[in-house]
Amino acid sequence: MKPAVSEGWVASRRDSARQRGRAGQPVSHERVSHAQDNHPYQRDLAAALVAGLGYDDALAACRSNGWDGVLRVLLAERPAA
């Protein structure tokens, strides 16, 4: 029985997917880290979390969700104790 999709087609789709970013945009080959691209978003999210949850619960939310960039923002802007 012949497969419905040829191996060549599957390989070309896989290679094409590797060349696109998360939202289907071409992947930039510049040396800009993902964290730098998201820093304004992470800063805004950190502020929203603190406003809605308080500092300690915002830290816990970042840790439990694996939001390392937002966690770094919170730790860098830690309020004076």
C-alpha positions, 0 to 999 in steps of 0.5 A: 500500500502506498502512503498518502503523503510522500516522504519528500513532501513531509521532509520539505514541510518539516524543513519549511516549519524550521525556517518559520518562527512561532507565529509563522514569521521567518526566523531572524538569523540575527543574534538577538535573544528571545528574552531581549525581544520580550523584555517590554512584554515581560516588564508589563506582565510583571507589573500587572502580576504585582498589581493583581496578586502582590509581589510574593504571589507574583513570584510564585505564579512565575515560578509555577508557570516557568516564566523565567524572564518575568521572574528575572524582572521581578527579582531585579525590581524587588521592592525594598524590605 
